[in-house]
């Protein structure tokens, strides 16, 4: 991936129909926002290639899209299971206390007593609030609730301070 840093925003989950459309699982919120990025970078084998979205729309919990140069189902099948990324520069600027999930992945999580709980492996949305999946000596599910649980996010120090006991 030469050039700008790439950010994974979804993956191709299936083909859709016979005219080269693909079904996309989108990590964007709302899901159809993935269609606004141009170009997409799709990983095929170990390489990324730029793809332009010709058309697309939300389809249930997924998104369907038609990529330029993908004319039929046979050309779409090899894309299934592959990640979709964008250049980081395509992301909208954030306010000071806002974070993209991708920026939280890998940060070390420590509690108020200075005990290391692990690092953020991934994030999930539960409806009530986002949850950090923290992997250390064991897996912990820690709500990403500013003030009540998350006390500080220091991206420079690669650390999140939480009000969370080690034995929770």
C-alpha positions as CSV (number, residue, x, y, z in Angstrom):
1,X,0.0,0.0,0.0
2,X,2.2,2.8,-1.2
3,X,1.2,6.4,-0.6
4,X,-1.1,7.5,2.2
5,X,-2.0,5.3,5.2
6,X,-5.0,3.0,4.4
7,X,-7.9,2.6,6.7
8,X,-10.1,-0.6,6.5
9,X,-13.7,0.4,6.1
10,X,-15.3,-2.9,5.2
11,X,-15.0,-6.0,3.2
12,X,-16.7,-7.8,0.2
13,X,-19.0,-10.4,1.7
14,X,-20.7,-11.8,-1.4
15,X,-21.6,-11.3,-5.0
16,X,-25.0,-9.8,-5.8
17,X,-26.8,-10.8,-8.9
18,X,-25.1,-11.6,-12.3
19,X,-24.0,-8.1,-13.5
20,X,-20.9,-7.7,-11.3
21,X,-22.5,-6.2,-8.2
22,X,-21.0,-7.1,-4.9
23,X,-22.4,-7.2,-1.4
24,X,-20.3,-5.2,1.1
25,X,-20.2,-5.3,4.9
26,X,-19.5,-1.7,5.8
27,X,-17.8,-0.6,9.0
28,X,-18.9,3.0,8.4
29,X,-21.7,4.7,10.3
30,X,-24.2,4.8,8.7
31,X,-23.3,1.8,6.6
32,X,-24.0,3.5,3.2
33,X,-21.3,6.1,3.9
34,X,-18.8,3.7,2.5
35,X,-20.2,4.6,-1.0
36,X,-19.1,8.2,-0.6
37,X,-15.4,7.3,-0.6
38,X,-13.5,7.4,-3.9
39,X,-11.4,5.5,-4.7
40,X,-11.7,2.3,-2.7
41,X,-8.7,0.1,-2.4
42,X,-9.5,-3.6,-2.5
43,X,-7.0,-6.2,-1.4
44,X,-6.6,-9.1,-3.9
45,X,-4.1,-11.6,-2.8
46,X,-1.3,-9.5,-1.2
47,X,-1.8,-6.4,-3.4
48,X,-4.2,-3.5,-3.3
49,X,-5.9,-2.1,-6.3
50,X,-7.9,1.1,-6.7
51,X,-11.5,0.7,-7.5
52,X,-14.1,3.3,-8.5
53,X,-17.7,2.8,-7.3
54,X,-20.1,3.3,-10.2
55,X,-23.3,2.8,-8.3
56,X,-24.4,1.5,-4.9
57,X,-27.1,1.6,-2.2
58,X,-28.0,0.2,1.2
59,X,-29.5,-3.2,1.0
60,X,-30.8,-4.4,4.4
61,X,-27.9,-4.6,6.8
62,X,-25.4,-4.5,4.0
63,X,-24.5,-2.3,1.1
64,X,-24.4,-3.4,-2.6
65,X,-22.0,-1.8,-5.0
66,X,-21.0,-1.9,-8.7
67,X,-17.3,-1.4,-9.3
68,X,-16.0,0.0,-12.5
69,X,-14.4,-2.8,-14.6
70,X,-16.3,-5.6,-12.9
71,X,-18.8,-6.6,-15.6
72,X,-20.3,-9.9,-14.4
73,X,-20.6,-12.4,-11.6
74,X,-17.4,-14.3,-12.6
75,X,-15.3,-11.1,-12.2
76,X,-16.9,-10.3,-8.8
77,X,-16.4,-13.7,-7.2
78,X,-12.7,-13.4,-6.7
79,X,-13.3,-10.2,-4.6
80,X,-15.4,-12.0,-2.0
81,X,-13.8,-12.0,1.4
82,X,-11.4,-9.2,0.6
83,X,-11.0,-6.0,2.6
84,X,-11.9,-2.5,1.4
85,X,-9.8,0.4,2.5
86,X,-9.6,4.1,1.8
87,X,-6.8,6.7,2.1
88,X,-6.8,8.1,5.6
89,X,-7.0,11.6,4.1
90,X,-10.5,10.8,3.0
91,X,-11.8,10.7,6.6
92,X,-13.5,13.8,7.9
93,X,-11.6,15.8,10.5
94,X,-12.7,15.2,14.1
95,X,-13.3,17.4,17.1
96,X,-10.7,17.2,19.9
97,X,-12.5,14.5,22.0
98,X,-13.6,12.4,19.0
99,X,-11.8,9.3,17.8
100,X,-12.0,6.9,14.9
101,X,-12.1,3.3,16.1
102,X,-9.0,2.6,14.0
103,X,-7.1,5.1,16.1
104,X,-8.0,3.2,19.3
105,X,-7.0,-0.2,18.1
106,X,-3.7,-1.2,19.6
107,X,-3.6,1.4,22.4
108,X,-2.6,0.1,25.9
109,X,-5.4,0.2,28.5
110,X,-4.5,1.0,32.1
111,X,-6.8,1.5,35.1
112,X,-6.6,4.4,37.6
113,X,-4.3,2.2,39.8
114,X,-1.8,2.0,36.9
115,X,-2.5,-1.7,36.3
116,X,-2.2,-2.7,32.7
117,X,-5.3,-4.4,31.4
118,X,-4.1,-5.1,27.9
119,X,-4.5,-3.5,24.5
120,X,-7.6,-2.6,22.4
121,X,-8.0,-5.5,20.0
122,X,-11.1,-4.2,18.4
123,X,-14.3,-2.1,19.0
124,X,-17.9,-3.1,18.8
125,X,-21.2,-1.2,18.8
126,X,-23.8,-2.5,21.2
127,X,-26.5,0.1,20.6
128,X,-26.2,1.6,24.1
129,X,-22.5,2.5,23.7
130,X,-19.3,1.4,22.0
131,X,-17.3,-1.3,23.7
132,X,-13.6,-1.9,23.6
133,X,-12.4,-5.5,23.4
134,X,-9.2,-5.5,25.5
135,X,-6.9,-8.4,25.3
136,X,-4.3,-8.9,28.0
137,X,-4.0,-11.7,30.5
138,X,-7.7,-12.3,29.5
139,X,-10.3,-10.7,27.3
140,X,-12.2,-7.8,28.8
141,X,-15.2,-5.9,27.4
142,X,-14.9,-2.3,28.6
143,X,-17.6,0.3,27.7
144,X,-16.2,3.3,25.8
145,X,-18.1,5.8,27.9
146,X,-16.2,9.1,28.3
147,X,-16.1,10.4,31.9
148,X,-17.8,7.4,33.6
149,X,-15.3,4.7,32.4
150,X,-12.8,6.2,29.9
151,X,-10.9,8.9,31.8
152,X,-8.3,9.8,29.2
153,X,-7.3,8.9,25.7
154,X,-3.7,9.8,25.0
155,X,-2.9,8.8,21.4
156,X,0.6,10.2,21.6
157,X,1.4,7.9,24.6
158,X,-0.7,5.1,23.0
159,X,-2.7,4.8,26.2
160,X,-6.3,4.8,27.4
161,X,-6.9,5.3,31.1
162,X,-10.1,3.7,32.5
163,X,-11.9,3.6,35.7
164,X,-12.1,-0.2,35.6
165,X,-10.9,-2.7,38.3
166,X,-8.5,-5.4,37.2
167,X,-10.8,-8.2,38.4
168,X,-13.9,-6.9,36.5
